[in-house]
């Protein structure tokens, strides 16, 4: 854990959610397992989850690039699910749409990392806390209710109708909450997210999640810049920011 910079102006902590606060891989695999078995799809659930997640950034890039108009992540994930099923030789229209919709809701039923709730509770005693996520507002609401995430307000991509790491997402979220960039820190397990936030004047807090992508993860294992705080858990972030 590194020593923090000057956080005397800090008022709001904005959090990446998928991977930083919640364990998406385990949750999606858990939901996929009975679905795959029921339909005789020859796929290991975690591999299926990885294949679904692998379409996450390319799908958002179609919006970021202007190739398609604003489309909520819920819709992109649903489209990506059909793409993954096609990869396994399954025609999506062979499965009832309601069943695909139900599986898509796996992204709203993800468990927080083991220490996340305690860490968030401690941080909330001193700072306002909010997701600054690529997830939709509705998705973040349902995920928070499922996992008990104690957000003060829901911010993120839908505020700007664009996707991180586009600057508009951070700036629109900050403006909606009524703060200046110098009063906000971004908390994320992803170097790219923090680099975009730092370029706008936000403080940066890196939380290592070496198992986000499973036991053979190769990304975001190391810091790529001198982030203001580097920690191995949200409890360590709370320690670094002096939150009892």
Secondary structure, DSSP 8 states (H G I E B T S, - for coil): -------TT--EEEE--BTTTB-HHHHHHHHHHHHHHHTT----HHHHHHHHHTTHHHHHHHHHTTSS----HHHHHHHHHHHHHHHTT--GGGS-HHHHHHHHGGGGS--B-TTHHHHHHHHHTTSEEEEEESS-HHHHHHHHHHHT---SEEEEHHHHTS-TTSHHHHHHHHHHHT--GGGEEEEES-HHHHHHHHTTT-EEEEE--TTTT-TT--SSSS-SS--SEEESSHHHHHHHTT--
